[in-house]
Amino acid sequence: MTEKDAIAKAVQHYIDGAKSGSSAEMSRAFHTDATIFGYEGDSLFAGPIQRLFDWHEIWRSDCVARSPGRKVAHVRAIEMQKPRGVPPAH
């Protein structure tokens, strides 16, 4: 499996979990020690990745009910770049 294929597979777990409402499927996209940082409206949403899964469990039935059958998503492209300032491997 190429690095791009591995990334696409991980992202697809996230997409599938979001579409189906399955936090178990979504969690397959993340390392167990992952953290999350962002905003939900004006409120900071940060902490262990489990916070995302807990939030998803609370809101999933509402999200699924509001748009039944309309969830279509897939990985279209992955562009990989070397980080700036990192010397080439020898």
N, C-alpha and C positions, 0 to 999 in steps of 0.2 A: 504494500500500500504506500503510495507516495505521501509526502507531507500535505500536499493540497487535498488529497483524498481523505486523509485523517481529519483535517480541518472541516471539510464539507460534511463528513459524517457526524462530527461533534455538533456543528451548527444545526444539522438536520434534526438531531435529538431535541434541541431547544425549540425549533419550529414545530415539530410534531407534538411536543408536550404542550406548547402554547395553544395549538389548534384543537387538540383533543381535551385539554383541561387536565392533563396528567402531570402532576409534579414529579412523579417517579420517572417518567420518560424525560422530562426536562432536566432533571438532576443528572442524567447520564452525560450531559454536555459540560459539566463542571467538575473540577477537582474538589475533593471534600473540604479542602482548606481555602477555597476561593472566597473572596469578599465581593460585596457589591456597593456601589456608590452612585447616587443619582437623586432625583427629586420626584416626588409624587405630588403634583400641584406645586404648592409653595413649601412643602415639608421635605426636609432632608430624609432620604431613605438610604441608610448605610449600615453595614455590619456584615456578619457572616452570610454566606450565600443561602443558608437555610431561611433567612428572612424573606428572600424572593419566593421560595417554595411555600412558606407559610402564607404569604400574601396571595400567591396564586391559588392556594386551596380555598381561601376565603372568598375570592372574587371570581373563580373560574365558572361557577354555574351561571352567574350574572353575565359574564362575557360570552359564554357559549350560547345562552338564551337570546342575547341581543342580536346575534348574527349567525343563525343556524345555516349550515351548508355553504357559507360564503367565505370560509377560510381556505385560501389557496396561497401557498408560499413554497418556495424552493430556493436552493442556493443556485444563483445564476452565474456568479463569477467570484473568484478569489484572486486577489492580486497580492503577491508577496514582495516585500522590499526589505533590503538590509537596513538595519538601524543606522542612523547617521553616527559617525564618530567611532564605529566599531572597525578595528583593523581586520583585514582579510585573514582567514584561517590559513595556516601553513601546512 
